Amino acid sequence: MPKVVDHEQRRLDLAAAAWRVAARDGAQAISIRSVATEAGWSAGALRHYFPSRGHLVTFTIRHYAQAIVERIKGQVAEAQAAASLVEGAALLAEELLPLDEQRRTEFALWAAAGEETRSEAALAITDLSDSLRGMWRQLATHLCGYPNLANPERPHPDPRVEQWAEFLHVFVDGLATQLMYDPRRTPAQARRALRDFLATVPILAPDDPPPPAD
């Protein structure tokens, strides 16, 4: 009988090889040749699945972006059990900060996507940002004193909450960039700065808030 080939698993194996190359040598080292060597493949065989570096980087980013989303979902219970709203929000937001080697590699991959000429690679980062939009909105909702949103994918009825969700997103992105490129910024400093910023989010909910939007 002919051998059954799991093509999706092979793509995932190649994405894992690309990840190892990026973790060891930097995202700029990802190439058809380097990933093929890492995976024990020929360059020609790899091109059967990814005809260009751009295709390979895009698939790798999309795969690990989904892993980030799942990792954050796995932190929700711990965040809900945290001693304060600020600490709970910080635990979730920290998943997007390059505080260890895994998250530094993730950030380097996102930066590599911005350098790609193929628009799909940059769109992979946009997709991740869209996936996380509900998280920022829900965090801002809690910090502003409102009850849990039934559907965090829809705008909050209080436009100030939407504004603070954007502030949180931009602040964490900026803090992540500092951690990557400014050697003076340490993980301990970043964690402290994150909590200090989260503590500035004002209580905006009225004493008798309206029910959350469906």
C-alpha positions, -999 to +999 in steps of 0.1 A: +000+000+000+012+035-007+026+054+023+001+079+037+018+113+042+004+138+067+012+170+049+000+192+076+022+175+102+052+180+078+044+217+076+043+218+114+076+200+116+092+225+093+077+254+113+093+238+144+126+237+126+122+274+116+115+282+153+147+264+164+167+283+138+153+316+150+158+307+187+194+297+181+206+322+154+179+349+152+149+353+129+170+367+102+187+333+099+155+316+087+160+306+051+150+277+029+185+262+032+189+267+070+155+253+079+160+224+055+193+216+071+177+219+106+149+196+097+172+171+079+155+178+045+167+188+011+159+224+001+140+210-029+118+189-006+111+218+016+101+240-013+074+214-021+056+227+011+069+263+012+080+277-022+097+307-006+111+320+027+081+343+029+057+314+028+077+296+055+079+326+078+042+333+074+031+298+083+055+297+112+042+330+126+006+319+122+012+287+140+030+302+169+006+331+171-022+306+177-001+290+203+002+324+221-036+328+221-040+294+236-013+300+262-031+332+273-064+313+275-047+289+298-037+317+321-072+330+326-080+309+357-048+320+374-054+356+366-090+354+380-075+339+412-049+367+415-049+389+446-060+420+427-074+431+393-040+447+385-021+415+392-045+394+372-043+417+342-005+418+345-003+380+344-021+379+311-003+409+296+031+394+305+025+366+280+031+392+253+064+405+268+097+390+258+106+380+294+122+346+285+138+330+255+106+316+241+089+350+242+120+367+228+119+343+199+083+350+193+089+388+193+118+383+168+095+364+145+070+392+146+097+416+137+108+394+109+073+395+095+074+432+093+105+429+071+089+405+047+080+418+012+050+394+011+020+410+026+008+377+041+036+377+067+026+411+080-011+401+079-002+372+102+007+398+129-024+417+122-044+385+127-027+380+161-035+416+170-071+411+161-073+379+181-060+397+212-083+428+208-109+411+229-084+405+256-073+441+258-110+452+259-119+427+286-089+438+307-098+474+304-134+466+312-124+450+345-099+476+354-124+504+347-148+487+372-174+473+347-187+438+348-175+411+325-184+416+288-206+389+273-189+395+239-155+411+241-152+411+204-178+440+202-169+475+213-177+485+248-206+509+252-184+532+272-160+547+246-135+555+274-130+518+280-122+514+243-096+541+246-080+524+276-080+491+258-060+508+230-037+524+256-030+490+272-022+475+238+002+503+228+019+503+262+026+466+262+039+467+226+062+496+235+074+478+267+081+447+247+102+466+222+122+482+250+129+447+265+142+435+232+164+464+221+173+484+252+198+464+274+190+488+303+154+476+305+154+444+327+125+419+330+120+430+367+118+466+356+093+457+329+071+438+353+071+467+377+064+493+349+035+471+337+019+470+371+024+507+377+007+515+344-022+491+350-028+507+384-034+541+366-065+528+348-093+548+364-126+534+377-151+547+351-182+525+358-212+543+373-225+532+407-253+513+390-237+502+357-259+491+328-258+454+318-229+445+294-236+445+257-244+411+242 
